[in-house]
Amino acid sequence: MPILLVVDNPKNWPLRVPGVQCVSAREYLGDRRFNPAGGLKVFNLCRSYAYQSLGYYVSLLGEARGHRPLPSITTIQDLKSPGIVRALTQDLDGLIQQSLRNLQSDTFALSVYFGHNMASRYDRLAMRLFGMFPAPLLRAHFVRKKGRWIIQSVNAITLSEVPDHHLLFLLERCDAYFRRKRWTASRPEAHRFDLAILLDPDEAEPPTQPDGIKKFVKAAEKLGFAVELIDKDDIARIPEFDALFIRVTTNVNHFSYRFARRAAAEGLVVIDDPSSIARCMNKVYFAQRMENNHIPTPRTLIVHDGNKEQVANEIGLPCVLKQPDSAFSAGVFKVEDRTALRAELDRLLAESDLVVAQEFVRTDFDWRVGVLAGQPLYVSKYHMARDHWQIINQKVRGGRRYGKVETMAWQDAPKRVVQTAVKAANLMGNGLYGVDLKQLGKKVYVIEVNDNPTIEVGEEDAVLKDELYERIMGVFLERVEAGKRRGNGS
């Protein structure tokens, strides 16, 4: 992908990197050869990002042209809001305390040049900040209050704000950044777009095992994607790609959500998108959404301290209690009597102001309907784990942990099951979902909608086989191409 370095005056920019063209802001904004010129990556190093300045318009019009400006308008605006900065950096507290613990003063300014600081001991913190706020040049200000360091502000800075004695280091980091293989290697002609697949090497039970990931890679490459597997340390690289496929178990308090949010903000096609993660992870949202749209579920009550005594009478016993952010059968508890109900509710309400209580529906299996972009993809029967009431027994390890999986073509599944699943999934978004349902006679109940469904070789792909992976990658391709057309004004 062509790379532009946009500065106020190229004559004053001393670095020349193969494959990187340095142009002035006025040239970039006014020269028609840069419009549309889809696929450009634009590194904006203008002296100001103030509203309606040349630097502001470089990023704004870059996005309008379908380019990839760094920083993006989203990043520029995020950095202007102390609330957003605090929200995005709240999970850095441990790293901040560790990185700054030996400082004697009560204030500190950290300069970040392409993800690095002149003192290597701050590189981890610098790289995390660069990942959250992708801008070539950043400066973070910290203050110590009551013995703890807190972030006071993070700002995108310009070349004019870089001290003279930092310039050599900045040039070295810029040179190293652009000389990485990722930037300088020419993309094979067959690969039109770049896809990142986010994995977690430390996750014991990811939604797709390595053999399945290989099938996703093969399918994506067949459709013209250059594919790279990335992990939680690669958030700063998100602007390098056209699309992001998240294959780790998601949660709003997890790096997967930060990746999804950053990718969406940078204009990537992303599955799972941040809205789907937030909606599907929260069982309170799910319960309210299904009720308001008349989607059948087991009897459900959103429980708080004021109504917890009503659960037994309204839902009945035994019943199921769910943490709002439960997933993968964890955080879901079956209680048999009032004593156990009271104890479990007290425990859960101590952690969350709201808990979901749901009628217990006994079945030998759950239906799992895979839904992609509003259409059914596959249907599986997830049988209960041996001697257990769930499809996964979280208390054991080994083969007895899971029930067996039987997959069929969605056309061969009960019509009511498929139709209900698609309706439920479409209320959560337009991505990839696994909808769990129970069937009692002619009645079908939605149990939950998962934004990050398991796809395993020999199980969910048992009918479609390689076509399943190609269909999912096909949605990425359609959406990337549609985005490029919109960016080019066509």
C-alpha positions in Angstrom: 0.0 0.0 0.0 1.5 3.4 -1.0 2.7 5.5 1.9 2.7 9.3 2.2 4.4 11.4 4.8 2.7 14.8 4.9 4.6 17.7 6.5 4.3 21.5 6.3 7.5 21.8 4.2 9.3 18.8 2.8 12.5 20.8 2.4 12.7 20.9 6.2 12.2 17.1 6.5 15.7 15.5 6.5 14.7 11.8 6.2 14.3 9.9 3.0 12.9 6.3 3.3 12.5 4.0 0.3 8.8 3.6 -0.6 7.7 6.6 1.4 6.9 9.8 -0.4 7.1 13.1 1.5 4.7 15.8 0.4 3.5 19.1 1.7 0.1 19.5 3.3 -1.0 22.0 0.7 0.1 19.6 -2.1 -1.7 16.7 -0.5 -4.9 18.7 -0.1 -4.8 20.4 -3.5 -3.2 18.0 -6.0 -5.9 15.9 -7.7 -3.5 12.9 -8.1 -4.1 12.3 -4.4 -7.9 12.3 -4.9 -9.2 9.6 -4.8 -6.0 7.5 -5.0 -7.6 4.9 -2.7 -5.4 2.7 -0.6 -3.0 5.4 0.5 -1.6 5.3 4.1 -1.1 8.9 5.2 1.2 9.9 8.1 0.3 13.4 9.1 3.2 15.3 10.7 1.9 18.8 10.2 2.7 21.5 12.8 -0.9 21.7 14.0 -4.0 19.6 14.3 -6.1 22.5 15.6 -9.6 22.7 14.2 -9.6 23.9 10.6 -5.8 24.0 10.4 -4.0 22.3 7.5 -3.1 19.4 9.7 -6.7 18.9 10.7 -7.8 18.9 7.0 -5.1 16.4 6.0 -6.7 13.9 8.4 -10.3 14.9 7.6 -10.0 14.8 3.8 -7.8 11.8 4.0 -10.6 9.9 5.5 -13.1 11.3 3.0 -10.8 10.0 0.2 -10.7 6.6 1.6 -7.1 6.9 2.8 -5.7 5.8 6.2 -4.5 9.0 7.9 -2.5 8.7 11.1 -3.7 10.3 13.4 -7.3 9.9 12.3 -9.9 12.5 13.1 -11.3 10.1 15.7 -7.9 10.1 17.4 -7.6 13.8 17.2 -11.0 14.3 18.8 -10.5 11.5 21.4 -7.4 13.3 22.6 -9.4 16.5 23.1 -11.7 14.8 25.6 -10.2 14.2 29.1 -13.1 11.8 29.8 -12.3 9.6 26.8 -8.6 9.6 27.6 -9.4 8.5 31.2 -11.8 5.8 30.0 -9.3 4.4 27.4 -6.3 4.4 29.8 -8.0 3.1 32.9 -6.5 -0.4 32.6 -3.0 1.0 32.3 -2.8 1.8 36.0 -0.5 -1.2 36.9 1.9 -0.4 34.0 1.9 3.3 34.9 2.8 2.6 38.6 5.5 0.1 37.6 7.0 2.3 34.9 7.1 5.6 37.0 7.8 4.2 40.4 11.4 5.4 40.6 10.7 9.0 39.7 11.4 11.6 42.4 9.3 14.4 41.1 5.5 14.6 41.2 5.1 15.4 37.5 6.3 13.7 34.4 6.0 14.2 30.6 6.5 11.1 28.4 7.3 11.8 24.7 6.2 9.0 22.4 7.7 8.8 18.9 6.2 6.1 16.7 5.5 4.1 19.9 8.9 4.6 21.6 10.6 6.8 24.2 14.2 7.8 24.3 14.5 5.9 27.6 13.8 2.2 26.8 12.5 1.6 30.3 9.3 3.5 29.2 8.9 1.6 25.9 6.1 -0.7 27.1 4.1 2.3 28.4 4.9 4.3 25.2 3.8 1.4 23.0 0.5 1.0 24.8 -0.3 4.7 24.5 0.6 4.6 20.8 -1.8 1.7 20.4 -4.7 3.5 22.1 -4.0 6.8 20.4 -2.4 6.1 17.1 -0.5 9.3 16.2 3.1 9.5 15.1 4.0 11.9 17.9 2.4 11.9 21.4 3.1 13.5 24.7 1.5 12.1 27.9 1.5 14.2 31.1 1.4 12.4 34.5 0.9 13.7 38.0 1.4 11.9 41.4 -1.4 12.3 43.8 -1.5 10.6 47.2 1.4 8.4 46.2 -0.1 7.2 42.9 0.6 8.3 39.4 -2.4 9.3 37.2 -2.6 10.4 33.6 -3.4 14.1 33.4 -3.5 14.3 29.6 -2.4 12.8 26.3 -1.8 15.0 23.3 -0.8 14.5 19.7 2.1 16.8 19.2 3.7 18.2 16.0 7.3 18.5 14.8 7.5 22.0 16.1 7.0 20.6 19.7 9.8 18.1 19.5 12.9 19.4 21.4 16.1 19.7 19.2 17.9 17.0 21.2 15.1 14.6 20.5 15.2 15.0 16.7 17.8 12.4 16.0 16.0 9.8 18.0 12.7 10.7 16.3 14.3 10.3 12.9 15.7 6.9 13.9 12.3 5.7 15.1 10.6 7.0 12.0 13.1 5.3 9.8 12.8 2.0 11.7 9.0 2.2 11.6 8.8 2.6 7.9 11.6 0.1 7.1 9.7 -2.7 8.8 8.9 -5.5 6.5 5.2 -4.8 6.9 5.6 -1.4 5.2 8.4 -2.0 2.7 7.6 -5.4 1.3 5.4 -5.2 -1.8 2.1 -6.9 -1.5 1.8 -9.9 -3.8 -0.3 -9.0 -6.8 -3.0 -11.5 -5.9 -3.5 -9.7 -2.5 -5.6 -6.6 -2.8 -6.3 -6.0 0.9 -4.8 -6.6 4.3 -6.6 -8.7 6.9 -5.5 -9.1 10.6 -6.7 -12.1 12.6 -6.5 -11.4 16.4 -5.4 -14.4 18.5 -4.4 -14.9 22.1 -1.6 -17.6 22.3 -2.3 -17.9 26.1 -6.1 -18.6 25.7 -6.7 -22.2 26.7 -10.0 -22.5 24.8 -10.2 -20.0 22.0 -13.2 -19.9 19.7 -11.2 -21.4 16.9 -8.2 -23.8 17.3 -5.1 -23.5 15.1 -6.3 -25.9 12.5 -9.4 -23.8 12.0 -7.3 -20.6 11.8 -5.3 -22.2 9.0 -8.6 -22.7 7.1 -9.6 -19.0 7.6 -6.2 -17.9 6.4 -6.4 -20.1 3.3 -10.0 -18.9 2.5 -9.0 -15.2 3.0 -5.9 -15.6 0.7 -8.0 -17.3 -1.9 -10.2 -14.1 -2.0 -7.3 -11.8 -2.3 -6.4 -10.9 1.3 -2.9 -10.7 2.6 -3.3 -12.2 6.1 -1.4 -11.6 9.3 -2.0 -13.2 12.7 -1.6 -10.6 15.4 -1.9 -10.6 19.2 -2.7 -8.2 22.1 0.6 -6.3 21.7 -0.2 -5.3 18.1 -2.9 -2.7 18.7 -0.7 0.1 17.4 -0.6 -1.7 14.0 -4.3 -1.6 13.4 -4.1 1.2 10.9 -2.0 -1.0 8.7 -4.9 -3.2 7.8 -8.2 -3.1 5.9 -10.1 -5.6 8.1 -9.9 -7.2 11.5 -11.2 -10.7 12.5 -11.3 -11.3 16.2 -10.8 -14.9 17.2 -10.4 -14.6 20.9 -13.1 -14.8 23.6 -14.4 -11.2 23.8 -15.4 -9.0 26.7 -15.8 -5.3 27.1 -13.2 -5.3 29.9 -10.7 -7.2 27.6 -8.1 -6.2 25.0 -10.4 -7.7 22.3 -12.9 -4.8 22.9 -10.1 -2.2 22.6 -9.0 -3.8 19.4 -12.5 -3.8 18.0 -13.1 -0.2 19.0 -9.8 1.0 17.6 -10.4 -0.9 14.3 -13.9 0.6 13.9 -12.6 4.1 14.7 -9.9 3.7 12.0 -12.5 2.6 9.4 -11.6 -1.1 9.3 -14.2 -3.8 8.6 -14.2 -5.6 11.9 -15.9 -8.8 13.2 -16.7 -8.7 16.1 -17.5 -5.0 16.0 -17.5 -3.2 19.4 -21.3 -2.7 19.4 -21.9 -6.5 19.0 -19.4 -7.2 21.8 -21.0 -4.8 24.2 -24.5 -5.9 23.4 -24.0 -9.7 23.4 -21.8 -9.7 26.4 -24.4 -8.1 28.6 -27.3 -10.4 29.6 -29.3 -7.5 30.9 -29.2 -5.8 27.5 -30.1 -9.1 25.9 -33.1 -9.7 28.1 -34.5 -6.3 27.6 -33.9 -6.3 23.8 -35.6 -9.7 23.4 -38.6 -8.7 25.5 -39.1 -5.4 23.7 -39.1 -7.1 20.3 -41.3 -10.0 21.4 -38.6 -12.7 20.9 -39.5 -15.7 23.0 -37.2 -16.5 25.9 -37.6 -18.5 29.1 -39.3 -16.5 31.8 -36.8 -13.8 32.7 -36.4 -11.2 35.5 -33.8 -8.5 35.8 -32.9 -8.7 39.4 -31.7 -6.0 41.8 -31.8 -5.5 45.5 -35.3 -4.1 45.4 -36.9 -7.2 43.8 -34.7 -10.1 44.6 -37.3 -11.6 46.9 -39.7 -12.0 44.0 -37.5 -14.3 41.9 -38.7 -17.6 43.3 -42.4 -16.7 42.8 -42.0 -15.1 39.3 -39.4 -17.4 37.8 -39.9 -20.6 39.8 -37.3 -23.1 41.1 -35.0 -24.4 40.0 -33.8 -21.4 38.0 -30.7 -20.1 36.4 -28.8 -17.0 37.5 -26.5 -15.2 35.1 -23.8 -12.5 35.6 -24.5 -9.7 33.2 -21.2 -10.4 31.4 -21.2 -14.2 31.5 -19.9 -16.1 28.6 -18.8 -19.7 27.5 -21.2 -21.2 30.2 -19.1 -19.5 32.9 -20.9 -17.0 35.2 -24.1 -19.0 34.9 -25.4 -20.8 37.9 -28.3 -23.1 38.6 -30.0 -22.9 42.0 -32.4 -25.6 43.3 -34.1 -24.0 46.4 -34.7 -20.7 48.1 -31.7 -21.0 50.4 -29.3 -21.4 47.5 -31.1 -18.7 45.6 -30.7 -16.2 48.3 -27.1 -17.0 48.9 -26.2 -16.9 45.2 -28.1 -13.7 44.6 -26.4 -11.9 47.5 -23.0 -13.0 46.1 -23.8 -11.9 42.5 -25.4 -8.6 43.5 -22.3 -7.7 45.6 -20.4 -7.6 42.2 -23.1 -6.1 39.9 -26.1 -3.9 40.6 -28.2 -6.1 38.2 -28.4 -9.9 37.7 -30.5 -11.9 35.3 -32.7 -14.7 36.6 -34.2 -17.1 34.1 -36.5 -20.0 34.1 -34.7 -23.4 33.9 -35.7 -25.3 30.8 -34.5 -28.9 30.7 -33.5 -30.2 27.3 -31.1 -32.9 26.0 -29.4 -30.4 23.7 -29.4 -26.7 22.7 -29.8 -25.6 19.1 -26.9 -23.4 17.9 -27.6 -21.4 14.8 -24.7 -19.6 13.1 -25.9 -16.3 11.6 -23.7 -14.2 9.3 -24.7 -10.8 8.0 -28.3 -11.4 8.7 -28.5 -14.9 7.1 -28.3 -18.4 8.5 -25.0 -20.2 8.0 -25.2 -23.5 9.8 -27.2 -25.2 12.5 -25.7 -27.5 15.2 -27.1 -29.5 18.1 -25.0 -28.9 21.2 -25.7 -31.8 23.5 -25.3 -31.4 27.3 -22.1 -32.5 28.9 -22.2 -35.9 30.5 -24.2 -35.8 33.8 -24.5 -32.0 33.6 -27.2 -29.4 32.7 -25.0 -27.3 30.4 -23.2 -28.0 27.2 -19.9 -27.3 29.0 -19.1 -28.5 32.4 -16.8 -25.9 33.8 -15.9 -28.0 36.8 -14.1 -30.8 35.0 -11.3 -31.1 32.4 -10.8 -33.5 29.5 -13.2 -35.2 27.2 -16.1 -35.2 29.6 -16.1 -31.4 29.7 -18.2 -31.0 26.5 -21.3 -32.6 25.0 -21.1 -33.8 21.5 -21.8 -31.5 18.5 -24.0 -32.5 15.5 -24.2 -30.1 12.6 -26.7 -30.0 9.8 -27.5 -27.7 6.9 -29.7 -24.9 8.1 -32.3 -25.8 5.6 -32.7 -29.2 7.3 -33.3 -27.7 10.8 -36.8 -26.8 12.1 -37.9 -23.6 10.3 -39.1 -22.0 13.5 -35.7 -22.5 15.1 -33.9 -20.9 12.2 -36.3 -18.0 11.8 -36.2 -17.1 15.5 -32.5 -17.3 15.7 -32.1 -14.9 12.7 -34.5 -12.4 14.2 -32.6 -12.5 17.5 -29.2 -12.1 15.9 -30.4 -9.2 13.7 -31.4 -7.3 16.8 -27.8 -7.4 18.0 -26.1 -6.3 14.8 -24.9 -7.4 11.4 -21.9 -9.5 12.1 -21.2 -13.2 12.9 -23.3 -14.7 15.8 -24.1 -18.0 17.4 -27.6 -18.1 18.6 -28.5 -20.6 21.3 -32.1 -21.8 21.6 -34.1 -24.5 23.4 -37.1 -26.3 21.9 -40.0 -27.8 23.8 -42.4 -29.3 21.3 -43.4 -26.5 19.0 -42.1 -23.8 21.3 -38.7 -22.3 20.7 -36.9 -20.1 23.2 -33.8 -18.0 22.6 -31.2 -18.5 25.4 -28.5 -16.1 24.3 -26.8 -14.5 21.3 -23.0 -15.0 21.2 -21.0 -12.5 19.3 -17.9 -14.7 19.0 -19.2 -18.2 18.2 -17.0 -21.3 18.3 -16.0 -22.5 14.9 -14.1 -25.8 15.0 -12.9 -28.2 12.3 -15.2 -31.2 12.2 -17.9 -29.6 14.2 -19.6 -26.3 13.0 -18.0 -26.9 9.6 -19.1 -30.5 9.2 -21.6 -29.7 6.4 -20.2 -26.7 4.6 -16.5 -27.6 5.2 -14.2 -25.1 3.5 -17.1 -23.2 2.2 -18.0 -22.0 5.7 -14.6 -20.3 6.0 -15.0 -18.8 2.5 -18.4 -17.4 3.2 -17.2 -15.6 6.3 -14.2 -14.2 4.5 -16.5 -13.3 1.6 -18.4 -11.0 3.9 -15.1 -9.3 4.8 -14.3 -8.9 1.1 -17.7 -7.4 0.2 -17.6 -4.9 3.0 -14.0 -3.8 2.4 -14.8 -3.3 -1.3 -18.0 -1.4 -0.5 -16.0 0.8 1.9 -13.4 1.5 -0.8 -16.1 2.4 -3.3 -17.7 4.8 -0.8 -14.3 6.3 -0.1 -13.7 6.8 -3.8 -17.0 8.5 -4.2 -18.3 5.8 -6.6 
